[in-house]
Amino acid sequence: MTALTGLFQRSTPAAAGSPGVWLFTALTTLKTWYERAAQRRVLAQLPPELLRDLGIDSFDARREAEKPFWVE
């Protein structure tokens, strides 16, 4: 199962509910995606010294930063 398939399966019950529930779910998902993309952009720009302070090596930071925004 892909990440997008899982997303649509999770949102199916909300889509069957009221428009307010569907809208809330959609906005929450968009907010999560926006924040995730922003965090990954910042992570990609951190210097090696800060990554070391965080306990992350440059390979792991790059791998995380290159993930699409919809993937956890």
N, C-alpha and C positions, 0 to 999 in steps of 0.2 A: 504494500500500500504506500503510495507517495504521500508527501506532506500535504499536498493540495487535496488529495482524496480525503484524508483525515479531517481537514478543515471543513470541507463541504459536508461530511457526515456529521460533524459536531454541530454545524449550523442548521441542519435539516429540521430538528424539532422547533427551533426558534422561527424558522421561515413558515412553519405551519401555524404558528401562534399569531398574536395580534401584530399589526404593523409597528407598534411601539417597541415590542420585544425584538422584532427583526431589525429595526433601525438601531436600537441600542447595541445589539450584537455586531452589526456591521461597523458602527462607529468605534466600538471597543477594539475590534480586529484591526481597523485602519490605524488607530492610535498605537497599538502594540507594534505593528509593522513599522510605523514611522520612527518610534523610539528605538527599535532594534536596529534599523538602518543607520540612525544617527550614532548610536553607541559603537557600531562596527566601523563607521568612518573615523571616529575619534581613536578607536583602538588601532586602526591602520596607521595613524600618524604618530603614535607614541614612540619616543626614542627607546633604544635598548635598555638604558639605565632605569627608566621607569617601569618597563616590562619586568626587569629583574626584581625591582622592589615589590611588584605585584605577584611575583612567583610564576610568571608566564614567560616561556621562551619565545623567540621571534617566529619560529615555525608554527607554534600553536596560535599565536596572535594573528599571523597571516592567514592561517586556515580558517579561523573564526571570522575574520574580517571579509573573507572572500565568499562566505555563505550568502545565498540570496536572503532577502529580508523576510520571506515567508517561512523560512526554515528555523526551527528553534536551535 
